[in-house]
Amino acid sequence: MITDKNMMDIIRIEGKKHKISQEEMALKLGVSRTAINKWYKGEYFPTITNYVKMCEILGLTILVENTNR
């Protein structure tokens, strides 16, 4: 199971691979660079909407599994 921390680690690593700075990610999402920094450090976590936007920016796919069967 992927946690918020795992997801942000993946996004942070992919951001580095794509050479997208925290400032650039913040501008694309319409949030502050400080917010991005806190998300990357695991102090806070983004909304699901911002997770999806970051994944779109980085070309990542999110698969959701329904575990309530």
VENMO-V832838 format. One record per residue. RES is the residue in one small letter. PHI is phi in whole degrees, 0 to 359 (* if undefined). NEAR is the number of other ideal C-beta (glycine too) atoms within 12 Angstrom. D_LAST is the distance of its C-alpha to the last C-alpha in whole Angstrom. Layout:
# VENMO-V832838
((RES,PHI,NEAR,D_LAST) (RES,PHI,NEAR,D_LAST))
This chain:
# VENMO-V832838
((m,*,9,16) (i,269,16,19) (t,264,11,20) (d,304,21,23) (k,298,18,26) (n,300,15,24) (m,298,27,24) (m,291,30,27) (d,298,19,29) (i,298,23,28) (i,297,37,29) (r,298,28,32) (i,296,16,33) (e,294,23,32) (g,300,30,35) (k,295,17,37) (k,301,13,37) (h,272,19,37) (k,57,11,40) (i,257,24,39) (s,286,17,40) (q,300,26,38) (e,298,17,41) (e,295,19,40) (m,298,34,36) (a,299,26,37) (l,297,17,39) (k,293,21,37) (l,268,29,34) (g,75,15,37) (v,235,24,36) (s,279,16,39) (r,295,19,39) (t,298,15,39) (a,298,25,35) (i,300,33,35) (n,301,22,37) (k,292,19,35) (w,295,31,31) (y,297,31,33) (k,276,16,34) (g,81,18,31) (e,285,15,32) (y,219,19,30) (f,230,23,27) (p,287,29,27) (t,290,16,25) (i,300,14,22) (t,300,14,25) (n,287,26,27) (y,302,25,25) (v,298,19,24) (k,299,23,28) (m,297,36,29) (c,296,26,27) (e,298,18,29) (i,300,22,32) (l,266,27,31) (g,73,14,30) (l,264,22,26) (t,248,11,23) (i,255,19,20) (l,251,8,17) (v,248,13,13) (e,250,9,10) (n,277,6,7) (t,262,6,6) (n,263,5,4) (r,265,4,0))
